[in-house]
Amino acid sequence: MHIYKQFFVPLQNYCKNMHMKSIRTYLLGLVLSVTYNAYGQNQEVHILAVNDMHATLEAFPKLAAIADSLRNLYPSLLVLSAGDNRTGNPVNDMYEVSSYPVVSLMNQIGFNATAVGNHDFDVKSLPPLMGYSNFSYICANMFPSPETHLHVVPTKRFDVDGIQVGIIGVVQLNLMGHPDTHPENVEGIRFAQPENVVGQYRSFSDSCDVTILLSHAGYQTDIEIAERSPWLDLIIGGHTHTQLTAEEPLHNGVLITQNKNRLAKVTHITLTLNKGKVIDKKAEYIDVKTFPNKNKLVASMVDHFSDNPLFKRVVAKAVAPFKIKDQMTYMLCDALLAEGQGDICIMNNGGTRIDSLSAGDITIHDILAMDPFYNEAVAAYVTGEDILNIITTYSRGSLYHLPRVAGILCEAIVDKDDPNKDRLKSIRLKTIDGQEFDVHKTYKLVTSSYLATVCKQFFNSSTHSLSMLTSEMLTQFLEKKGIVNYEGINRLKITEN
């Protein structure tokens, strides 16, 4: 029918004057020509992919310029995010509607779809954000109740110049069966393991020329899914901030892409098709910081959102730079210990979001960038055995997840045969002066509401809120200190066995 509409009707007058045999010959040649053009020549789908942007607003003018440049070459460009668009920038996170700035900028750039990342659930602001979004939220392994007002679709199909591009979305789950966010943020939502859900969409793939998994499940999980699902053409990954390169091999025929967080790089993906089948896959990784151009309109929007004098207020000075995240986490632990008047503080390793901080002024912006989660400080009277159990349970057998502490010292014994030196065999605690830790004694533990909820089986009826956010405690602590220096501070000893 489309051939008739496009080619036959405009030729009616011309054909009236032709001999019938000539008309048949002409139309047969025309149909053959259209068929050759549609099915004989290669076609391309172009995608700009990002992941784990964490509201790095200052990078958006260059991100927009990259999208503009690609769209000038490929007008049907798809722009996709693998999730964690928010959390980590106070300008964005503390906006009147939390994370409206990043959504507004994504709208302006022309995003088509995003996966749902674990941090996209933060602060329960996802329902209103969806109402402001001009792009789709795709997640096949979350099942929200109607009361959550979460407008999520498991799949989405895009028509790209006649090519049917199908997208499936998934989000990671932790050992407790929900994404890594405060459990209260995902109330009313049921989840299923991403590895088990993807296979259910094999028939969806049959109706598409291209099938893409938009995954916020992590690199290793993406590899496992590729091994199970060779019918996928592409996995655009996120969550683990794994910087891949153009030399990344295909995994069971599936191309996997992912970048480090905070828009260090983005990916231009080219899928080449012939006769409705993908015959070539290519990923080009583009450095955002060194890209020469900026989109001026997006730059002005960023300036507008950033114009808040509250964030510029100086609360303390750092004598030396915070070169690693641990130094900031220890400072946050010290703040909770001092302001909460506790004996011991435990803080999850992901409780501090930025990786480093320069020497000099520490501003409100810096504090909220370190601790953007709106967690309350809580206290409880627990035994030393409970404290060891909390640290052990939250660690999940991994050095990476091991919490940081104040008021005590921690020794992690890792498996010497583990090539990544990440597998925990055991944990030992010492007093701050190196003496044996008394597991029978009762201590006042100060921590965040997040960790207390995740490890609630070890907290008792004495648990209570301190009526302050952890970020407020850090601000109060720094204002009292005035000058801080955490260079060389380390309360974790790692031993191989």
Buried (B, 14 or more C-beta within 10 A) or exposed (E): EEEEEEBEEEBEEEEEEEEEEEBEEBBEEBEEEBEEEEEEEEBBBBBBBBBBBBBBBBBBBBBBBBBBBBBEEBEBBBBBBBBBBBBBBBBBBBBEEBBBBBBBBBEBBBBBBBBBBBBBBBBBBBEBBBEEBEBBBBBBBBBBEEEBEBEBEBBBEBEBEEBBBBBBBBBBBEEEEBBBBBBEBBEEBEBBBBBEBBEEBEEBBEEBBBBBBBBBBBBEBBBBBBEBBEBBBBBBBBBBBBEBEEEBEEBEEBBBBBBBBBBBBBBBBBBBBEEBEBEEBEBEBBEBEEBEEBBEEBBEBBEEBBEEEEBEEEBBBBEEBBBEBBBBBBBBBBBBBBBBEBBBBBBBBBBBBBEEBEBEEBBBBBBBBBBBBBBBBBBBBBBBBBBBBBBBBBBEBBBEBBBBBBBBBBBBBBBEEEEEEBBBBEBBBBEEEEEEBEEEEEBBBBBBBBBBBBBEEBBEEEBEEBEBBBBBBBBBBBEEBEEBBBEEEEBBEBEEE
